[in-house]
Amino acid sequence: MNSSKYHKYEKWFFRFLFAFLALILPTLVLYVVDNESILYFIVSTILKVLLVASIASNFYLTKKTKQWMTQGRELTKEIGLQRLLLMEGNFLLPNRESRTRVIELHHYLGTLSEGKAYSKRDREEVINELKDQLKEDWRKLAEWKEQSEDDVLIVLTTHPGLKNLYERTCHPHFYITKSDCLFDPYVGMNLYEWGMATYLTSGRLELKPPKQWDSYYFYSPQTKQKGDN
């Protein structure tokens, strides 16, 4: 399992769910107008199929990724990270040996209660706190990577805003190098996902998901490789 597969399954779940939600109102209208018509029968049947598909895809996603997600959370907790989430990236990268342990980096989202608490604070104060927590996370992550017996390579697929934040806070522990290939082609967020992500991060709701997503390598100063793609 890796982030690309997870997001691929997740995309199908949201397609079924949003299609189901979009069809509720037309079905109700047809029910009121003529609930014995063929059109109502067809539309209501499609609605039921979409509901079943939504439930089934969510169940499949949860079952398929449960162990992978648990391992990632346990690793994150073991290192003591607050705003970074590490997940095993079970895929091969260009110009890398198969024994390389790929770790996918994600932004750790808080809870709804934390988002609500952030919304009551000054935005600059929240962002400064996030930066301080990230700096501490990078230090801990660098120590873990240095002590690890594995050949660890940390990768990230994200939008320019988060990449710039990470780049400003990860020095001197890491350096970021852009990859020529996109590790996770399904990473793009819909309006709901982006709104939740921004609210849980800063307490502010943004409704314009980024269109540009790129992948990056994180190298420690001792292992920085120039021109590695």
N, C-alpha and C positions, 0 to 999 in steps of 0.2 A: 504494500500500500504506500502511496505517496500523495502529496497535495494535489497533483494534477488529476489523479483518479478520483480523489475525494470531491474536488470541485466539479468534475464531470458528472458524478452521480447526483450531486447537489443541484446542478443546473436542471436535470430532468425532474427532480422533485418540485422545484419552483415552477417549472413549465406546467406541470400537471395542476399544482395548487392554484396558480394564477388563472389558468383556464377555467378551473372549477369555480373560483370566486367570480370571474367575469360572466359566467353563465347562470348564476343564481337569480339575478334580477329578471333576465328574459324568461326564465322558467316560471317565476312567480307571476309575471304578466300573462303568460300563456295559460297558466292555471286559472287565473281569474277570468280571462276572456272566454276560454273554451278548453276545459281540462279533458275533454273526450276526443279532441282532434288528433289526427295523425302527427301533425307538427309538434304538438305538446308531448306526445309519446316519444318521438324521436329525440327531442331536446332533453327531456327528463331522463331518458336512458343514457344519453351522452354525459349528463351531469353525474349520474350514478357511477358511470365508468371512470370518470375523472376523479371522483371522490375515492374510489377503490384504488386507482392508480397512485394518487397522492399518498394514501396510507401505506400502500405496499412499497413504494419507492423510499419513503421515509424509514420504514422498518428495515428495508434492505441496506440503506445507507448507514443506519445505526449499527446493525449487526456486522456489516462488512468492515467498518472502521473503528469499532469499539476498542479492540485490543491495541490498535495503532495509536488512537487518541490517548488511551490510558498510559501507554508507555511514554508518550511525549510529555504528558502532564507530570508523570513521576520523575522523568529526567529533569524537567524544568524545576520541579520542587527540590530535587536533590541538589541542584546547583544553587538554588536560592534566588532565582530570577523573579522580578516583580512585573516588568512590562514587556518581556520577551518570552516567546513560547517556542520550544524546540520540538521538531518532529523528525523522525527518521525518514530520510529520502531514499527509498528503495528503488533507485534507478541508476544507470550508468551515465557518466558525463563524458563529453568529448575529451580525448587526450588524458584520461585518468584511468588508473588501474582498477580492476574489479574489487580489490581488497580495500579501497578507499571508503571510509565511512562518511556518507553524505548526510549532513544535518540541515534540514530546511528551517529557516528562521521565519517566525510569524510574530505579528504584533499581538500581545496579550490583551484581550478586551476585558473590561471589568464587568460588574453587574449593573442592573438597572438602578439599584439603590446608590451605587457609586456614581453613575451618570447623573442622577438627580442631585447628589451632593456637589458634583463638579459644576452643575448649572447655577448653583447659588453663590459660587465663588467667582472672582475676577478671572477672566480668560488668561491673562498674562501670568497670573499666579499659578494656575493649573498647568500651563505649558512649561513654566520654569520647574515645577515639581516633577513633571514628566521627564524633562531633560536630566535632572539630577538622578532620578531613578534609573534612567537608561545608562548614564555614565557608570553607575555602580554595577548594573547588569553586565555591561561590556567588560568591566574589570573581572567580575566573577567568571564570565564565560571564557575570557582569555586564560585565566588560571586553570580552569577545567580542561581546556583544550591542550594546554602545555603539559598537564599531568596525565592526560589520556594516553593509554598504550596503543590506541588505534591511530591510523593516519586519517585525521578528521578534516573534512572540507565543509565549511559553512556556506550555504547559498541562500539567496533571497529573491523572491519575485514580488515586486511592489510597484507603486506609482511614484512619480517624481517627488511629491510632497514628503512622503514618509522616508524615501531614500535620502533626501537632503537632511532630514532630521537625524537619521541614523549616522550619516556621514559627519555631521557636526559634533555628534556625541561619542562616537566610537574611538576617536584618536585619544591617546597614542596606542591603544590596544589592538586596533584593526585598521586595515586599509581596504577600500572597496574598489573592485574592478568590474566593469560591465561585461557581461557575456554577449556573444553574438547570437546565441539562441535563447529562446524563451522556454524555460523549464516547465512552466505551468500555463498552457494556452487557454485554460478555462478559469483563470483567476479573476477576470473582470466581475465587478459587482453590479447587481441591479439596484434600483432606487431604494428598496427596503433594506438591503444589506448595507449599503453605504450610509444611509441615515442612521441605522443602529450603530454601525462602527464609529461614526463621528460622535454620536451622542455618548456612547459608553467610554470614549477616549477623553473627550473634553467637556461634556455636558452641553454641547451645542449641536444642533441638528442641521446638517448640510444635505442638500437635495440635488447635488450635481456630481454624480460619480465620475471619476477620472477615466479618460479614454486611453491614456498611454500607460502601459505596463511593461517593465523590463526586468531582466534577471541579472543578478550580481553575485560575485564571489567575495568572500571576506577572508583576507589573509592577515595573519599576525606579522609584525615587523620582521621576525626571523625567517618566515617562509613566504614573504611577498614575492610573487612571480609576475614579472612584467610581460604583458602581451599574451597572457594565458586566456584562451576563450573556450 
